[in-house]
Amino acid sequence: MAGSRHRLFVVGAGSGGEDQLTEEAHRAISGCRSFAGGKRLLELAPAGAVTHVIDHDLEAARRFIADRLEQEDVCVLASGDPGCFSILPFLKRDFAGKLVVLPGISSVQLLAARVAEPWDGWKLVSLHGRPAPGGGLALEGPTVFFCDRVNTPERVARTLVEGGSVGRAVVGSRLGSGGEDVWEGTLEEASVAGFHDNSLLLVFPDGVMRAAAPADADAAAPGIPDDLWLRGEGIPLSKSEVRAVLLSKARPADRGVIWDVGSGTGSYGIECSLLEPRARVIAIDRKPEACELIAANARRFGAAVETVCGEAPGCLAGLPHPDLAIIGGSDGRLDAIFAAVLESLNPGGRLVVTAFLEATRKAAHGLLAGSGLERRQATRVAIARGKATAWDEHNPVIIFTGDRE
């Protein structure tokens, strides 16, 4: 495929009607014979075309596209706009030099048009295949949730109400189709209503009642003091000095999606959220008691952090790809977790690994060396606390970092 000159068109098909296609999209579809996309969208392909239905097996889709590109141009049909929670990040990893992206009308644009509101300041949150946001989610402004059959608009609204959010809600269902419906009311009313699975929930918050953060003036990131965190038996918390150094290396500012894998008490993810409140921060841990603790600490400090309770790397599948990923705890599965995180890391993203044990340090060093990441660094953090003449020394921590171009 390296020598192939054929192009990969990624066409935004809107809600799937031909009337929503741009002239450029029509030309691209007319000029291609190989197509991949959802079953409904493949109806836009001309008669006799070679087609592949994209489902959960993305590797099969990748093989189909790569094979067809050896012979001819290929068209991938994406619902809405390719730049809005679509397959585009996946395609960029293997076909970046061949992409021709043609925009379409996204469901967000359709919803904004129906309520005659500008949408350039809205926060977009996809919940497709994801757990509902936890009570720590703080709505700082208008927010759109992409819902599905599990994360229905009423379930998401109920979670937000239980977390203290109030405001106006709009639910757009089957937008752009013959069965389109737009509902408006309060967030509380939305929490007890019933809506179609294929819906967007738009929330205009009047305010968020957050659990009061500790009154201590030091309760600010980076490096929130250890004694301000809620703790759990057997659930680790890195020292505040280590967190401060790690966050200076992680640089969470302007990151859209942040993963905190093996989150423990939740300190890395929570402090990332406090430093970059616009980010979607996802804290992952295999222990249910750790996930409960993460949510409690998020409420305590007023941070917007989602929790995923599951064992990595398996539970990472389906998550939005990260712009920053921090691997804290790995419980002896660093090789597999590192590989999964590396595969998911977005272009321009940063990967951070912390290592406390010698075996983990050696493994992390080798993994980073063979990762292909740029600007690889290792920083040794050794802290000692006490008075000027008596020090309590703590075991050193190595912080590994690398960037994807």
C-alpha positions in Angstrom: 0.0 0.0 0.0 3.0 2.3 0.6 3.3 2.9 -3.2 -0.4 3.3 -3.9 -1.6 6.6 -5.2 -5.2 5.9 -4.5 -7.2 8.2 -2.1 -9.4 7.4 0.9 -12.4 9.7 0.9 -14.1 10.1 4.2 -17.5 11.5 3.4 -19.7 13.2 6.0 -23.2 11.8 5.2 -25.2 13.8 7.7 -28.3 11.8 8.8 -28.0 9.6 5.7 -30.2 11.4 3.1 -28.8 12.3 -0.3 -30.2 15.8 0.2 -27.7 16.3 3.0 -24.6 15.6 0.9 -22.5 18.4 -0.5 -21.8 18.5 -4.2 -18.2 17.5 -3.5 -19.5 14.5 -1.5 -21.8 13.5 -4.5 -18.8 13.6 -6.8 -16.6 11.5 -4.5 -19.4 8.9 -4.2 -20.0 8.8 -7.9 -16.2 8.3 -8.6 -15.7 5.4 -6.2 -16.5 1.7 -6.5 -15.4 0.5 -3.0 -17.3 1.7 0.1 -17.2 1.1 3.9 -19.6 2.4 6.4 -22.7 1.6 8.5 -25.3 -0.6 6.9 -27.8 2.2 6.4 -25.2 4.6 5.0 -24.0 2.1 2.4 -27.4 2.6 0.7 -25.8 5.7 -0.7 -23.3 3.6 -2.6 -24.0 3.2 -6.4 -25.3 -0.2 -7.6 -22.6 -2.8 -8.1 -20.2 -1.2 -5.6 -18.0 -3.4 -3.4 -19.0 -2.7 0.2 -18.0 -3.5 3.7 -20.2 -2.9 6.8 -18.2 -1.3 9.6 -19.2 -2.7 13.0 -17.3 -3.4 16.2 -14.5 -5.2 14.2 -12.5 -2.2 13.2 -9.5 -4.4 12.2 -11.6 -6.1 9.5 -12.6 -2.6 8.2 -8.9 -1.6 8.2 -8.0 -4.7 6.2 -10.8 -4.1 3.7 -9.8 -0.5 3.2 -6.1 -1.3 2.8 -6.8 -4.1 0.3 -9.1 -2.0 -1.8 -6.7 1.0 -1.8 -4.1 -1.1 -3.6 -6.5 -1.2 -6.5 -8.6 2.0 -6.5 -10.0 4.9 -4.5 -12.1 4.0 -1.5 -14.9 5.9 0.1 -15.8 5.6 3.8 -19.3 7.0 4.6 -19.5 8.5 8.1 -22.7 9.7 9.8 -22.8 13.4 10.6 -19.5 15.1 10.2 -16.2 13.1 10.1 -14.7 15.5 12.6 -17.3 14.9 15.3 -17.0 11.6 17.2 -16.4 9.6 14.0 -14.1 6.9 12.6 -11.6 9.6 11.5 -9.1 9.2 14.3 -8.9 5.4 13.6 -8.4 6.0 9.9 -5.6 8.6 10.5 -3.5 6.0 12.2 -3.0 3.9 9.1 -4.0 6.1 6.2 -3.1 9.7 7.1 -1.3 10.4 3.8 -4.3 9.3 1.7 -7.2 11.0 3.4 -9.6 13.4 1.7 -12.1 14.5 4.3 -15.4 15.9 3.1 -17.5 17.6 5.8 -21.2 16.8 6.5 -23.9 18.2 8.7 -23.5 16.8 12.2 -26.4 16.0 14.6 -25.1 18.8 16.8 -25.5 21.3 14.0 -29.0 20.0 13.4 -30.0 20.3 17.0 -28.5 23.9 17.3 -30.5 24.9 14.2 -33.8 23.5 15.6 -33.4 25.6 18.8 -31.9 28.6 17.0 -28.8 28.6 19.2 -25.1 29.2 18.4 -23.2 26.0 19.3 -19.5 27.1 19.0 -19.2 27.3 22.8 -20.9 23.9 23.6 -19.0 21.1 25.2 -19.5 17.8 23.4 -19.5 14.5 25.3 -20.0 11.1 23.6 -21.4 8.4 25.8 -21.7 5.7 23.1 -20.6 2.5 24.6 -19.6 4.3 27.8 -20.8 4.4 31.4 -23.0 7.3 32.4 -21.1 10.3 33.8 -20.6 10.2 37.5 -21.8 12.6 40.1 -18.5 14.5 39.9 -19.3 15.8 36.5 -19.5 19.6 36.6 -21.3 21.4 33.8 -19.5 24.7 33.3 -21.6 25.7 30.3 -23.9 24.3 27.6 -23.1 20.6 27.1 -24.3 18.1 24.6 -24.4 14.4 25.4 -24.4 11.8 22.6 -26.7 9.1 24.0 -27.4 5.5 23.2 -29.6 2.6 24.4 -27.7 2.3 27.7 -26.9 5.9 28.3 -30.4 7.2 27.5 -31.2 11.0 27.8 -33.3 10.3 30.9 -30.6 8.3 32.6 -27.9 10.9 32.0 -30.3 13.7 33.1 -31.1 11.7 36.3 -27.4 11.3 37.0 -26.8 15.0 36.6 -29.8 16.0 38.8 -28.6 13.6 41.5 -25.2 15.3 41.3 -26.8 18.7 41.9 -27.1 20.1 38.3 -30.1 22.2 37.4 -31.1 23.9 34.2 -32.8 23.8 30.8 -32.7 20.6 28.8 -33.3 19.9 25.1 -33.5 16.4 23.6 -33.2 15.9 19.9 -34.2 12.4 18.7 -33.6 10.9 15.2 -32.5 14.3 13.9 -32.7 14.8 10.2 -35.0 11.8 9.7 -38.7 11.5 9.1 -39.3 10.6 12.8 -37.4 13.7 14.1 -38.6 15.0 17.5 -37.3 17.9 19.6 -38.3 18.1 23.3 -37.6 21.0 25.6 -38.1 21.3 29.4 -36.1 21.3 32.6 -33.3 18.9 33.4 -35.4 17.4 36.2 -38.3 16.9 33.8 -36.0 15.2 31.3 -34.8 12.8 34.1 -38.3 11.2 34.3 -39.3 11.4 30.6 -38.8 8.7 27.9 -36.9 9.3 24.7 -35.6 7.4 21.6 -32.2 5.7 21.9 -30.8 7.8 19.0 -30.8 11.1 20.8 -28.8 14.1 21.9 -29.2 15.6 25.3 -28.4 19.3 25.4 -28.1 20.9 28.8 -28.0 24.7 29.6 -27.0 24.6 33.2 -28.2 27.3 35.6 -25.6 26.2 38.1 -24.0 23.2 39.7 -24.1 22.5 43.4 -20.8 20.9 44.1 -19.6 19.2 47.3 -17.7 21.8 49.2 -13.9 21.5 48.6 -11.8 21.6 51.7 -11.4 25.1 53.1 -7.6 24.6 53.2 -6.0 27.2 51.0 -3.5 24.6 49.7 -6.3 22.5 48.2 -5.3 23.5 44.6 -3.5 21.6 41.9 -0.7 20.7 41.3 0.3 18.8 44.4 -2.8 18.9 46.6 -1.5 17.9 50.1 -1.8 14.2 50.9 -3.9 14.7 54.0 -6.7 16.5 52.1 -7.5 13.3 50.1 -10.1 10.8 51.1 -8.3 7.5 51.5 -9.1 3.8 51.3 -7.3 0.8 52.7 -5.0 -0.8 50.2 -5.6 2.0 47.6 -2.5 4.0 46.8 -2.0 7.7 46.8 1.2 9.2 45.3 3.0 11.9 47.3 2.0 15.5 46.6 5.5 16.3 45.4 5.5 13.4 43.0 2.1 14.6 41.6 3.4 18.1 41.1 6.4 16.8 39.1 4.3 14.4 37.1 1.8 17.1 36.2 4.6 19.3 35.0 5.7 16.5 32.7 2.2 15.5 31.6 1.2 19.0 30.7 -2.6 18.5 30.7 -3.4 22.0 29.3 -5.3 21.9 26.0 -5.7 18.1 26.1 -9.2 17.0 25.0 -9.3 13.5 26.5 -7.2 12.4 29.4 -6.9 8.8 30.7 -5.7 8.0 34.2 -5.1 4.2 34.1 -4.8 2.4 37.4 -6.1 5.5 39.1 -6.2 4.3 42.7 -7.4 7.3 44.7 -7.9 9.3 41.5 -5.3 12.0 42.3 -3.6 12.2 38.8 -6.9 12.5 36.9 -8.5 14.8 39.4 -5.6 17.2 39.4 -5.5 17.1 35.6 -9.2 18.1 35.6 -8.6 21.0 37.9 -5.7 22.2 35.7 -7.6 21.7 32.5 -11.4 21.8 33.2 -12.3 21.6 29.5 -10.8 18.1 29.2 -12.8 14.9 29.4 -10.9 13.1 32.1 -11.5 9.3 32.5 -10.1 7.5 35.6 -9.8 3.7 35.2 -9.4 1.2 38.0 -10.2 -2.5 38.5 -11.3 -2.2 42.1 -14.9 -1.1 42.8 -13.9 0.5 46.1 -11.2 2.5 44.2 -13.8 3.7 41.7 -16.1 4.8 44.6 -13.2 6.6 46.1 -12.3 8.4 42.9 -15.9 9.6 42.5 -15.9 10.8 46.2 -12.6 12.7 45.7 -13.8 14.2 42.5 -16.8 15.6 44.3 -14.6 16.7 47.2 -12.5 18.9 45.0 -15.2 19.8 42.4 -13.5 18.0 39.5 -15.2 16.7 36.4 -13.9 13.1 36.3 -15.6 10.0 34.9 -14.8 6.6 36.3 -14.5 3.3 34.5 -14.5 0.3 36.8 -12.8 -2.6 34.9 -9.5 -4.4 34.3 -7.2 -2.8 31.8 -6.4 -3.3 29.0 -9.8 -4.9 28.2 -11.9 -2.1 29.6 -10.0 0.5 27.5 -11.7 -0.7 24.3 -14.3 1.7 23.1 -13.1 4.6 25.2 -12.5 7.9 23.3 -8.9 8.0 22.3 -6.7 10.0 24.7 -4.5 13.1 24.0 -2.8 12.4 27.3 -2.6 9.0 29.0 -1.1 8.3 32.5 -0.4 4.8 33.5 -0.1 4.6 37.3 -1.0 1.2 38.7 -0.6 -1.8 36.4 -0.7 -4.8 38.7 1.8 -6.8 36.7 0.1 -6.2 33.4 2.2 -3.2 32.2 3.2 -4.8 28.8 -0.5 -5.3 27.8 -1.7 -2.0 29.2 1.2 -0.1 27.6 0.4 -1.7 24.2 -3.3 -0.9 24.4 -2.7 2.7 25.5 0.0 3.2 22.8 -2.4 1.9 20.1 -5.1 4.4 21.3 -3.0 7.5 21.8 -4.0 10.3 19.4 -1.5 12.0 17.2 0.2 14.8 19.2 -0.6 12.9 22.4 1.6 12.2 25.4 2.1 9.0 27.3 3.2 9.0 30.9 4.2 6.0 33.0 5.1 6.0 36.7 7.3 3.3 38.1 7.9 2.6 41.8 9.3 -0.9 41.7 12.6 -1.8 40.1 10.9 -4.5 37.9 8.4 -1.9 36.7 11.2 0.6 36.0 13.0 -1.9 33.8 9.9 -2.9 31.9 8.8 0.7 31.4 12.2 1.7 30.1 12.2 -1.1 27.5 8.6 -0.5 26.4 9.2 3.2 25.9 12.5 2.6 24.0 10.6 0.4 21.5 7.5 2.5 21.3 8.4 4.8 18.5 7.4 7.8 20.6 9.4 11.0 20.3 11.0 13.1 23.0 11.3 10.2 25.4 12.4 11.2 28.9 12.8 9.6 32.3 12.7 11.7 35.5 13.7 10.3 38.9 11.8 11.9 41.8 13.2 11.3 45.3 11.6 13.3 48.1 12.5 13.7 51.7 10.2 15.3 54.3 11.0 16.6 57.7 13.0 19.3 59.3 16.3 20.7 58.3 18.2 18.2 60.5 16.0 15.2 60.3 14.6 13.8 57.1 12.1 11.1 56.3 13.2 9.8 52.9 10.8 8.1 50.6 11.5 5.6 47.8 12.2 7.2 44.5 9.7 7.2 41.6 10.6 7.2 37.9 8.3 9.2 35.6 8.6 8.1 31.9 7.2 10.3 29.1 7.0 10.1 25.4 5.1 11.9 22.6 3.3 10.7 19.5 4.0 12.9 16.5 
